[in-house]
């Protein structure tokens, strides 16, 4: 059988065929670059945004503990531009001689891939944002959180500072007070309400309006079978409610009547967003060196003892450490210390998540100023 030998020019044709295939693959790869870029970049951006938002909120809580000014810098937009370029080299250096004596063009392949994100920041400030920070939370928004599944106890402790005449650490909704605020009676009321709520005997509902055309109103509903429960009678007594009713409409303001000691409605005085931030900032555990130096206010009880704020703000604990915590859900370096929320502290993480939604809901109504900082990254 005759031996097959490569004919002159076979190597050249082979090189041209291989490069034609390579170019075909490159051109087909360009069409799938967009979807691949989304897979590569979307999750890292998502994680970075979530982590920095948590860090900023934690930082502002710590600032309020030290009576420093909070600042909210929102990530307004991210525009990421991907470029892909490929080229084949040319010239004398691209000529090569192969084994059969043929001289072929041996092109050089150049491939360039780059990502140039542009990040825009915008501050939340100005008169409108200040008004929203200082305005009381709308009862409808509080109801929205409750109907979406958040526990009644956490919502009441976080968002409400007064039920009828019962106070929930009202003086803690500002800079740290020197004396213990009133909170024990409110804590007792919340325990009674949540106990009945968890057993299905108490609920916050939308009540059918008495007149056609009126919007539904929010009311506290108590099941008839629970009217004679000791917990129900105690709840009515502590809140000053007229007993025996199954509906107590929720209002913003108590209509004082000196001749009527019992109320037929439930006043819910909500906190402002800033008041909620101040309240939760009391749970920041400042380093002993800062306490001794007078950088934070020390709150004392009626007997002169130092108040343990964990008794008042039990829903959120922010610890401090001179070294970076190994296992933290959120952490920030400030004033020479690390402040953090432990990753295993599920109660604090839940409260922090609810606070994040409250701030987002309130700041979402603000018309942002012109961006103050636009960063073209990687240029």
Number of C-alpha atoms within 10 A of each C-alpha: 3 4 5 6 7 9 8 12 14 14 19 18 11 11 15 16 12 11 15 12 12 13 16 11 11 14 12 11 12 14 10 10 14 13 9 12 14 10 11 11 12 11 11 11 12 10 11 11 13 11 14 15 18 17 19 19 21 23 22 19 24 28 19 23 25 21 17 12 8 16 14 15 15 16 15 13 13 15 11 14 11 13 12 11 11 13 12 13 12 13 9 8 11 13 13 14 13 13 8 13 11 14 14 17 18 20 18 11 13 10 10 9 9 11 15 14 16 16 16 17 17 18 17 19 18 12 10 15 18 13 13 18 21 14 16 18 22 16 18 11 13 18 17 12 17 18 13 8 8 16 14 21 18 19 17 22 22 23 25 24 26 20 23 21 15 21 19 27 21 17 20 26 23 18 19 22 15 15 16 19 19 16 21 14 14 23 19 13 20 19 15 18 20 19 15 20 18 12 8 12 18 20 19 19 17 16 16 13 12 10 8 8 7 9 12 14 15 21 20 17 19 21 14 12 9 17 17 11 12 9 17 20 16 16 20 18 14 18 20 19 20 16 17 14 15 16 19 20 18 23 17 14 12 17 10 9 9 7 6 9 10 15 19 16 22 23 21 21 24 22 24 22 23 20 25 26 26 24 28 28 29 30 23 25 21 21 19 11 9 14 13 11 8 11 14 19 17 16 18 16 13 9 6 9 10 14 16 16 17 14 11 23 20 15 21 23 24 21 17 22 15 11 11 15 18 8 12 14 18 23 24 20 16 12 11 11 15 18 29 26 24 19 13 11 14 14 14 19 19 15 20 21 12 17 20 15 13 19 17 11 14 18 20 12 11 17 12 17 11 9 15 10 11 14 12 14 11 9 8
